[in-house]
Amino acid sequence: MSTVATHLAPAVSRPGWHGSPVGARTGVLATLAVAGAALSDMSFLDHLEELRDRLLKSVVAIAVGMAACLTYVTSLILFLNGPAEAAAVRLVPIDATEIFSIYFRVGLTGGLCLAAPVVLWQAWRFIEPGLHRHEKWYAGPFLLSTTVCFAAGAGFGYQVVLPWFLKLQAAMATAVHYDNTMSALSYFGLLTTMIVTMGLIFEMPPVVFILSRIGLVNARFLLRNFKYAILAFAVAAAVLTPSTTDIAPMMAFMAVMIAVYLVSVVVAAIFGRSRRID
């Protein structure tokens, strides 16, 4: 690894890395090469074993969180009914087994939220062998910032985006004299998807912060690929918007993604730097 680092260090640390597209591509390739050299001591099966171990620990954490949430699932459901009640939406279980699905969905989503720090830590531990010694010090900031941002995103989805969508639906239903009634399972499908998706979207700034500090991305790179990001956001919004083809919720998802992406560009511009070799 030392030989590879010696040959690639000038390409990564030379002046103008951030300003030149060619230099940026060279720097990223050099970084990937060094990371590959750092991991070359592990065989392919070792990588699979490490991945399996991290996934298993994440699944166990989610299962424990889900068990804890199922203990208080009725209180959680009553709490999550809040946006529907505020928008005067009447929730009705339609199918015979719908209520069981609601209990399970709420318990699973709660388990995912509770286990988020553990899952994020396992993700960090998986990529850590490819980092330099001074870059491993970002473990604490990574875990703290991603956990806080996931919680903020989940809260934003519950407190802002979901109420906006329900009030829009209520206004449209009232305009044509329809009862403002919704399947309970459909509501909780929308709610849980909104919470988890917004939590993941809000992970962009802290992840970009770490990547920009390491030197893998910079603001110019993010802006240059903005058009591709918009395309990816449009596809993601269409896929993640549950049980509907309406344009309003899709646009809401997409607008939040674009806004958070632009915040990430600012983060990269402020905190980004070239990657240096130990």
KOLNU-576392 format. One record per residue: residue in one letter; x, y, z of N, C-alpha, C, CB in turn. Coordinates in steps of 0.02 Angstrom, whole numbers, plus 32768, in hexadecimal, padded with zeros to 4 digits. Each point is the difference from the previous one (the first is absolute). Glycine has a CB too. Layout:
AXYZXYZXYZXYZ/...
This chain:
M80297FC480007FD7803C8000802B803E80007FA67FC2803C/S8091803F7FE8802B803A8003801A80137FBB80217FE18074/T7FEF7FEC7F638018800E7FBC7FCA80217FD6804E7F9E8008/V7F7580487FFD7FC8801E7FDB7FF3804780167FCD7F8F7FF2/A8034807C80507FF48043801B803580307FEA7FC77FCE8062/T8079801B7F9C8037802C7FEB7FF780187FB9804B7FC4804E/H7F9F80107F857FF880117FBA7FC2802A7FF3803B7F977FE3/L7F91806180487FC280227FF37FF7804080277FD07F927FE7/A805A8078804B7FF9803C802A800380407FD980337FC0805B/P7FFA80497F738001803F7FDC7FBF800E7FDA807A7FF27FF5/A7F677FD97FF07FC2800A7FDB7FC88015802C80257FAB7FAF/V7FDC803F80917FC9800F802E80098044801F7FF27F878017/S804C808C7FF9800B803B80278019803B7FD980177FB6805D/R7FEE80447F60801D80377FDA7FD0803C7FFF80407FAD7FBA/P7FD98090803F7FD6803C7FFE7FCF7FFB7FC6805B80458035/G7F6A7FD87FD67FCE80027FCA7FD67FC17FFB804B804C7FC4/W7FBB7F88806D7FD97FC17FFD7FB6800E7FFA80587FC78044/H7F91806A7FE47FB8800E80007FEB80287FC380037FFE807C/G802B80277F677FEB802D7FCB80017FE07FBB802B805C8044/S7FF87F6E7FB380077FE27FBE7FD87FC07FFB807180337FF6/P7F637FC67FD67FDC7FC17FF8802E7FC57FF67FA380407FCF/V80937FCB800A802F7FC97FF680237FEE8042801280257F89/G8000800F809C80207FF380417FD17FDE8030804880637FEE/A7F787FB0800E7FCF7FE0802C7FF97FB67FF17FC3806C8009/R80387F857FB57FFA7FB97FEE803E7FD980137FB5801F7FA1/T808580008055803F7FDE801280037FF5804B803980347F9D/G7FB17FFF808980027FF980497FD27FCA8019801C80788007/V7FA87F857FDC7FD17FCB8015801B7FBB7FF07FA180507FEF/L807B7FA97FD4801D7FBF7FEC80397FEE802E7FDE80147F8A/A804B801D808780387FF3802D7FE77FEB8045804680527FC2/T7F867FD080567FE37FEF80407FE57FB880017FE480788012/L7FF97F777FB87FE57FBC7FFC80377FCC7FFD7F9B802D7FC6/A809B7FE4801680387FD27FFC80207FF58044801480257F8A/V7FF58011809B801E7FFA80437FD27FD8802E803C806D7FF0/A7F827FA1800B7FD17FDB802980017FB67FEE7FB78065800A/G804F7F8D7FB580047FB97FEB803F7FE0801A7FBF801B7F9B/A8078800A8065803E7FE4801B7FFA7FF3804A8041803C7FA8/A7F9A7FF1807B7FF87FF680487FD87FC280108007807B800F/L7FCC7F737FC27FD57FC7800C80197FC07FDF7FA1804E8009/S80997FB77FD680177FC87FD880147FC4802B802780517FAB/D7FE67FBC809680137FC9802C7FC47FD2800E805880498033/M7F6B7FD07FBE7FC47FD8800C7FEA7FDF7FBF7FDD804C805F/S80137F757FA47FE77FDE7FC57FB780117FF480537FA28013/F7F9480487FB37FBA800E7FF07FD17FDF8034801E80077F85/L7FF37FBE80907FD77FDE803280048024804380137F937FC6/D8028808A804980058027803E7FD2803D7FFE80777FD9800D/H7F8580467FB97FD3803A7FF97FB77FEA800A805280377FB1/L7F9C7F9180317FBC7FE780077FF17FEE804980047FD67F8B/E802D800D80967FF77FEE80477FF7803F802A80457F987FEF/E7FE3809C80037FFA803F80247FBC80207FF3807D80107FF9/L7F6D7FEF7FC87FBF801C7FF07FC87FDA8023802D80267F92/R7FD87F98806E7FCD7FD780217FFC8010804A80127FA57FAC/D8028806380738002800F80487FE08044800E80697FBC800B/R7FA580777FCC7FE48042800B7FB480007FF4806D80337FDE/L7F7D7FA97FEE7FB87FFC7FF27FDB7FDB8038801A80027F86/L80067FC980947FE07FD980357FF7802B803E80337F977FD2/K8000808F80407FFB802C803A7FCB80357FF680797FEC801A/S7F81802D7FA97FCD80327FF27FBA7FE280058050803C7FB5/V7FA77F8880317FBF7FDF80037FED7FF2804980137FCC7F8F/V801D801E80997FF27FF380477FEB8041802380547FA18001/A7FCF80967FF07FEE8041801E7FBA80157FEC807880207FFF/I7F767FD67FC17FBD80127FE97FCC7FD48022802F80257F92/A7FDF7F9A80767FD27FD380217FF48013804980267FA57FB3/V8010806D806F7FF9801680467FD780408004806F7FCB801C/G7FA080657FB77FD9803E7FFF7FB77FF37FF08066803D7FDE/M7F8D7F957FF47FBB7FF07FEE7FDB7FE1803A80247FF07F89/A7FFE7FE3809C7FE17FE1803B7FEE8034803480417F977FEA/A7FEC809A801F7FF2803580307FC4802A7FEA807A8002801F/C7F82800D7FA07FC980297FE77FBD7FDA80028051803C7FB7/L7FB17F83803C7FC27FD980037FE47FFD804680297FBC7FA0/T8001804D80927FE9800180457FD2803C800C80697FC78026/Y7FA480707FB87FD8803D80087FDF80147FBE804E8026805B/V7FA17FA87F7C7FE9800F7FBD7FBE80257FFF803C7F9B7FD9/T7F97805680567FBF80248000800A804A800E7FC67F978027/S8066807A8007800F8046800F802080227FC3800E7FE4807A/L801E7FF77F648020801C7FC47FCC800E7FC9806A7FC2801D/I7F68800F7FDA7FCD80097FCC7FD4803D800F80007F847FEA/L7FEC808380567FD880398013802580427FF57FC57FB88054/F807D80477FBA8029803B7FF5800580107FB580417FE78069/L7FCA7FE67F6F800880097FB87FBF80127FDD805E7FB08004/N7F698047801E7FC080157FE47FFA804C7FFE7FCD7F96802A/G8061808D7FF87FFA804880097FF780277FBF80457FF28063/P7FE680057F6A7FF780277FC27FBD7FF37FDF807A7FFC7FF1/A7F6D7FC680117FBF7FF17FE27FC880238025802C7F917FDB/E7FD7806F80677FCD802280288002804B7FF480087FA68056/A803580767FA4800680487FF47FE380147FBD806680028047/A7F9F7FD27F887FE5800E7FBD7FB87FE77FF880747FF97FD3/A7F6D7FF080637FBB7FE77FFF7FF87FC67FCF7FD98073801E/V805A7F627FE07FFD7FC47FD67FE77FC6802B805E80297FB5/R7F6F7FB580357FE57FC7802480217FC07FE77F92803B8011/L80917FA2801C80247FC37FEE7FD37FC4800C806E8036801D/V7F8E7F9E7FB17FD47FC5800480277FC27FEB7F9A80477FE8/P806C7F878045801C7FBF7FEB7FCF7FDD7FD180427FF6806C/I7FD47FF97F587FD27FE47FCE80067FB47FFD8008806B7FBF/D80357F7C8035800A7FB97FFB7FFE7FDE8044804480137F99/A7FAF7FAC80667FF97FDB803F80417FFE80287FA87FBB7FCA/T80918043801380407FFB802380268042800180057F887FDD/E7FD980AE8011802380407FF9801D801880427FB3801D7FA4/I80297FD9809380188019804080407FDD80157F8B80198020/F807C7FA77FCF803E7FDB8010803B801E7FD97FBD7F978017/S803680797FAA8034801E7FD780168044801C7FD37FC37F9C/I7FFD8063807E80108041801D802C7FF9803D7F93802D7FD5/Y805B7FA5805780297FF4803C80477FED7FED7F997FDC8040/F806C7FF67F8F80437FEA7FEB802780387FE07FD37F8C7FEF/R800D809C7FE6802380367FDD8019803580307FB87FEB7F9C/V801E8026809480148033803280397FE5802B7F8B802E8002/G80717F93801380367FE2802880427FFD7FD97FAA7FBE803E/L8052802F7F82803D7FFB7FD8801F80457FF47FD27F997FC9/T800580988027801A80437FF4801F801D80407FA980127FA8/G80367FE38090801D8016803F80427FDD800F7F8D8017802A/G80767FA87FC7803E7FDC80098038801A7FD57FBE7F9D801D/L803380757FA48032801D7FD3801A8042801C7FC87FC87F9E/C800A8061807B80158041801B802B7FF7803E7F9880347FD2/L80567F9F805A80277FF6803D80447FE27FF17F967FF0803F/A806C7FE47F8E803F7FDE7FF0802C80287FD07FC57F948011/A802480A67FD9802680277FCF8048800D80157F9580367FDF/P80797FDE80608047800A8013802A7FC17FF97FDA8058804E/V800A7F6F7FC480257FC27FFB800D7FEF7FB77FCD7FD7806B/V800180307F6A80077FF17FB98035802E7FE07F887FD97FFB/L807580678016803180307FE580467FF080197FA680577FFB/W80607F94804380417FEE801B801C7FC27FDC7FE08031806F/Q7FF67F9F7F8380167FC47FDC801680127FBA7FB37FBA8045/A802A80757F9B801580177FBD8045802080037F8780117FE0/W80848018805380428020800880367FCC800B7FC98066802F/R802A7F6A7FFB80317FCC801080127FD77FC27FD57FFC8075/F7FFB7FFE7F5D800D7FD97FC4803080257FD17F8F7FCB800A/I806980777FF1802B80267FD28040801980217F9A80237FC3/E806A7FD7807E803A801C802580437FE47FEA7FB4800F805F/P80537FB07F9080427FE67FEB801C80247FC37FDE7F93802F/G7FF9808B7FA7801880227FC580158048800C7FB87FB67FBF/L80438062808080118045800F80478005801C7F8780178016/H809680257FE48041800D801E7FF7800B804B802A80317F95/R800E7FCD808E7FFE800480497FDE8040801880697FBB8005/H7FA9807F7FDE7FE3803E80177FB680067FED807180367FF7/E7F787FA67FD57FBB80037FEC7FD27FD8802E8027800E7F8C/K7FF57FC280987FD87FD7802E7FE78029803C80417F9C7FDC/W7FDD809F802E7FE9802A80377FBB801E7FF28078801A801A/Y7F707FE07FA97FBE801A7FF07FC77FD180168034803C7F9F/A7FDD7F8D80807FCD7FD080157FCD8020802E80537FA47FF5/G7FC48080803E7FD38020802F7FD380347FDF80547FEE8058/P7FC980437F837FD580307FDD7FD07FDF7FCF805A8052800D/F7FBC7F797FD17FD57FDE7FD07FC37FE2802480637FE67FB7/L7FA97FF6807F7FC97FDF80247FD08034801E804B7F9E8019/L7FD0809680057FD6803280207FD780267FCC8053800B805D/S7FCE800D7F6E7FDE802A7FCE7FCC7FD87FD9806680477FF7/T7FAA7F7C7FF67FCF7FD97FDA7FC47FEC802A805D7FD57FB9/T7FAE801D80877FC97FEF802D7FD2803C800A80487FAB8039/V7FD6808F7FD37FD8803D800A7FDA80137FC0805480288055/C7FCD7FD27F727FE080127FC17FC97FCF7FEE806B80357FDA/F7F9E7F8B80357FCA7FCF7FF47FC38011802A80557FA77FE5/A7FB68069805A7FC88013802C7FDF80407FE8803A7FC88061/A7FEF80687F897FE3803F7FE67FD77FF47FC18061803E8030/G7FB87F977FA47FDB7FF17FC37FBE7FDC800F806C7FFA7FC3/A7F967FD6806B7FC37FDC80137FCE8030801E80427F988013/G7FD5809580197FD38032801D7FE580307FCC803F7FF7806A/F7FE9801C7F667FEA802C7FCA7FC97FDF7FD7807280367FFC/G7F977F8A7FF47FCD7FDC7FDA7FBF7FFB8026805A7FC07FC9/Y7FAA803580797FC47FF880297FDD8042800F80357F9C8033/Q7FF380987FDA7FE4804080177FEF80307FC780417FF18068/V7FE180087F5E7FF880327FCB7FE37FE17FC08060803F8031/V7FC37F8F7FB37FED7FE77FBE7FBD7FDA800380797FF87FE2/L7F807FDB804E7FC27FD980047FC3802B800E80447FA08029/P7FBE808E80087FC6802D800A7FEE80287FC2801F80068077/W801580127F647FF280267FC37FDB7FD57FCD806780458014/F7FAF7F7D7FE47FE07FD37FD07FB87FF1801580707FCE7FE5/L7F848025805B7FBD7FF080187FD0803B7FF980337FAD8050/K7FE780907FBF7FD5803B7FF97FF0800D7FB7803380308068/L7FFD7FC47F6B7FF380077FB97FCB7FCF7FE9807580277FEE/Q7F907F9B80297FCF7FCD7FED7FBB8012801C805A7FA97FFE/A7FA4807080417FC08012801E7FDF80397FDA802B7FDB8070/A7FFC80567F7B7FE480387FDB7FE57FE97FBC8050804D8039/M7FD47F867FA67FE97FE87FBF7FC17FD58008807680037FD6/A7F877FD580607FC57FD6800B7FC3802B801080497FA38029/T7FC0809180007FC9802C80127FE580257FC28032800D8073/A7FFB80057F607FEC80267FC47FCF7FD97FD5806E803A8002/V7F967F847FFF7FD37FD77FD87FCE7FDA802B805A7FF47FAA/H7F9F802280967FCE7FE5802E800A7FB5800E7FB180567FD6/Y808E7F958031800E7FBC8013800D7FFD804B802F7FE77F8E/D7FC17FE0809080137FF58046804C7FF980047F907FC8801A/N808C8059801780497FFE800880137FC280298007807F7FFA/T7FF47F487FE5800D7FBF8020803B7FDF7FDD7F877FF38020/M80A27FEB8007803B7FDF7FE580097FBC8021803680707FE9/S7FE07F607FEF80127FBF801C8036800980357FE17FC67F93/A8017801C80A680318006803680447FE57FEA7FA47FF78055/L805B7FD17F86803F7FE37FE98022802E7FCD7FD27F8D8015/S800680927FC0801C802F7FCF8020803B80247FAA7FDD7FAC/Y8035803C8088801B8039802680427FED80207F8C802A8015/F80777F9E800D803D7FED802280377FEB7FCF7FBB7FDC8062/G8031800C7F6380327FF47FCC802080417FEA7FC17F9C7FDB/L80158098801B801B80427FEE802B801C80387F9B80147FB7/L804C7FE780868023801E803980457FDF800B7F91801A8034/T80707FA47FCF803F7FDE800D8032800A7FC87FC27FAB8043/T802680547F7F802D800E7FC7801B804780047FC07FAF7FBA/M8015808180598014804580068036800880357F8E80247FDC/I80697FBC805D80308007803880447FE37FED7FA17FF98051/V805F7FCA7F9580407FDF7FF0802280237FC57FD37F93802A/T8007807F7FA3801D80207FC5801D804480117FAE7FC37FB7/M802E8066806E801A80418013803D7FFA802D7F8D802F7FF6/G80737F9E8035803B7FF58029803D7FF07FD67FB67FD8805A/L80417FFF7F7280387FEF7FD38015803C7FD67FD77F897FFD/I7FF9809E7FEC8011803B7FD7802B803180297F957FF37FBE/F805B801680818024802E802A80467FE780127F938027802E/E807E7F9C7FBD80437FE7800C8033801D7FCE7FCE7F97802E/M801980887F9C802E80197FCD80348031801B7FA47FF07FAE/P80488045807780338030801780377FE2802B7FA780547FFB/P80497F83803980387FE48027802C7FD07FD87FB9800D8064/V80297FCD7F6E80297FD27FD7802D80287FD17FA57FA88006/V8040808D7FDC8028802A7FD58037802480287F9D80107FB4/F8053800380898033801F802B803C7FD2800A7FA58040803B/I804D7F817FD680367FD0800A80267FF57FBF7FBF7FC8805D/L801D802E7F6C80217FF37FC08029803C7FE97FA47FB27FE2/S8044808B802B8025803B7FEC803D800B802C7F9680337FD6/R80657FBC806A803A8006802C80367FCD7FED7FB5802A805B/I80357F9B7F91802F7FCD7FEA801F80137FBC7FBF7FA8803F/G8019807A7F99801980157FBE7FE47FD97FC6806580238039/L7F667FB87FD27FE37FD87FCA7FD080287FD4800B7F9C8049/V7FD580987FD37FD3802B7FD8800F804880127FA67FA77FFB/N804480877FD980048047800F7FC380227FE2807E7FFD8002/A7F7A8044800E7FC480247FEA7FFB80037FB4800680438069/R80327FC67F757FFE80047FB77FE97FBE7FE2805C80568003/F7FBB7F7380197FEB7FBE7FE87FB57FF7800880717FD0801E/L7F748044801C7FB87FF9800D7FD7802C7FD180197FE68077/L7FFE80587F7E7FDB802C7FD280047FE87FB88019805F804D/R80217F867F9F80077FE87FBC7FD27FC57FF3807780278000/N7F797FB380337FD47FC57FF87FB9800D801980657FB8800B/F7F8A80887FFC7FBE8012801A7FC87FE57FD4803180678033/K7FD87F9C7F8A7FCB7FE97FD37FF37FB580088021805A7FAF/Y80147F80805F7FF77FB9800B7FDE7FF3804380657FE87FBA/A7FAA804380777FE07FFA80417FB5800C7FFA806A80258039/I7F83800D7F9F7FB9800F7FF77FDC7FC47FE0801A807B7FF4/L80057F667FDB7FE37FC57FE17FF87FC88033803380207F93/A80017FD580957FFC7FCC80347FC980108033807B7FE87FF0/F7F7E805880227FCD801380307FBA7FF67FE4804F80538031/A7FA87FBA7F8E7FBF7FF67FE17FED7FB78001801480637FB7/V801B7F7180397FF27FB880017FF27FE98048804A7FF07F9B/A7FDE802880957FF77FED80467FBC80188019807C80058012/A7F7080387FDD7FC0801A80167FC67FD67FE5803280738006/A7FD47F787FBB7FCB7FD67FE27FFC7FBC80228010803B7F93/V802A7FA9807F80017FBE801F7FEA80038049805C7FDF7FB2/L7FBA805580727FF5800380487FBB801B801280788010800D/T7F6680127FC67FBE801980107FCF7FC58000801A80727FCD/P7FCC7F7C806D7FDB7FC180067FB880047FE680477FE58062/S7FA67FE97F787FBB7FF47FED7FDF803B7FDE7FF97FB3805F/T802D80747F7B7FE180387FDD802880137FC37FD08028806C/T800D7FF47F648023801C7FC57FF5804B7FFD7FF27F937FC2/D7FF4808B80747FF480488002804280257FFE7F977FEE8041/I8068804B7F9D803D80277FF780138026803E7FE5800A7F88/A7FEB800980A3800F802A803A80307FDF80317F8F80337FF2/P80637F8F8026802F7FE2802E80447FF27FE07FA07FCD803C/M806080217F84803F7FF57FDD802A80407FFF7FCA7FA77FBA/M801680908037802380407FFD8019801480467FBA80237F9D/A80207FCC8096801680108044803F7FDA80127F8980158021/F80787FAA7FCF803C7FD8800C803B801D7FD97FBA7F9A8012/M803B80757FAF803680187FD58019804480177FCF7FBF7FA1/A8004806D8073801580428017802C7FFC803E7F9780307FD1/V80577FA4805D80297FF7803C80457FE47FEE7F987FEE8045/M806A7FE17F8E80407FE37FEB802D80357FE17FC77F937FED/I801D80967FE7802980347FE08019803380327FBE7FF07F97/A80178024809880148030803380387FE5802B7F8C802E8001/V806E7F93801480347FE2802A80417FF77FD87FA77FC58045/Y8053802B7F7B803B7FF97FD5802580437FFC7FC77FA57FBD/L80158092803B802080417FFC8021801280427FAC80247FAA/V80357FCA808D80208009804180417FD980047F9080128036/S806F7FB17FAD803D7FD77FFF803780217FD77FB97F99800E/V803380887FBC803280247FD78021803780297FBE7FE87F98/V801B803C808E801B8035802C802F7FE180347F9880477FEF/V80547F81802D802A7FDE803280437FED7FE07F9A7FD4803B/A806480107F89803E7FED7FDD802B803C7FF17FC57F9E7FCF/A801C809A801F8026803C7FEF8023801C803D7FAF80197FA5/I80317FE18096801D801D803D80357FD2801E7F94803B8014/F805E7F847FEE802B7FD28025802C7FD47FD57FA980018056/G804E80017F6780277FD47FD5804A800F80007F9B7FF47FBA/R808D7FDA803A804880077FF9801C7FC57FD980068040806E/S80387FC87F7B80207FC97FDB80137FC9802F802B80507FAB/R7FD67F73803A80137FC88029804B7FFB80067F997FC47FDD/R807F8031806080477FF6800B800D7FB98016800D807A801D/I802F7F6E7FD780137FBC801280288001804180017FDE7F87/D7FF27FF180A580277FFB803E80497FF57FF17F9D7FD2803B/
